[in-house]
Amino acid sequence: MILQPVALRRCASCERWQGPRQATDDGQAVRIPGEDSSGLCAGGPWDGSERRARAACGRWLRWHALPPTA
């Protein structure tokens, strides 16, 4: 699995992204299966579209499985 830092605000750490992922224990990153991991956007500007885990979007929302930032 590959780590995707939450600070980059990519699809993998967005509440709306529906692809395979796991939050790290410290909440600083998300584990994704690989470079080409993808999932559907649900409710965002790309609603219903397949998006790669590392794609960027101006409407990013922190994934609820990640602890809040201090």
N, C-alpha and C positions, 0 to 999 in steps of 0.2 A: 504494500500500500504506500501511497505517496502522501506527504503532508502538504497541505495548502494553508498558509498563514491566514488567520481571520483578518488581520490588519489590512490585507490587500483588498478586502471587500469584493470577492469574486462569488460567482454563483454557488460554489460548494458550501459557503458559510451563510447563504441567504435563506431566510425563512420560506421563500416561495419556491425554491429549487427542490425537485422531487427525485433526485438521483441517489445512488448508493453512497453512503458516507457515515463516518463516526466522528464524534467530537473527542478531542484529546482530553485527558483528565484535568489539565490546567486551563482549558478553554481558549488557548492561544492559536490552535490550529484544528483543521478538520482532515481526517484521513479519507482519501478517495482511492478506488481500486487502481487507477492508472491515468496516464496522461490524456487519454481519449475518453474518459468517463463522461457520460452525459445523462441528462434527465429533463423532464418537462418543467417549464415555468408555470406555476399555478397562481394566477391573479396579478402578476406583474405586467410590465409593459410588453413582455414577450409571451403573454398568456397563451398556453396551449402549444407553444413552440419548444422543440428540442434544443436545449442549450448545453454547451460543454461546461464542465465543472470550473474551469479556469476563465470563463467568459466574464466580462465586466458589464455593469449596468448602473445607471444613475439612480435607480430606485431600490437599492439594496436595503434589506432589513435583516438585522442580526437574528440568526437561527435560534429558536427557543431552547434548544438542547445545550447551548453554550452559556456558561455563567455570565452574568452582567459584568461589564468592565467597572473598574474602581473609579 
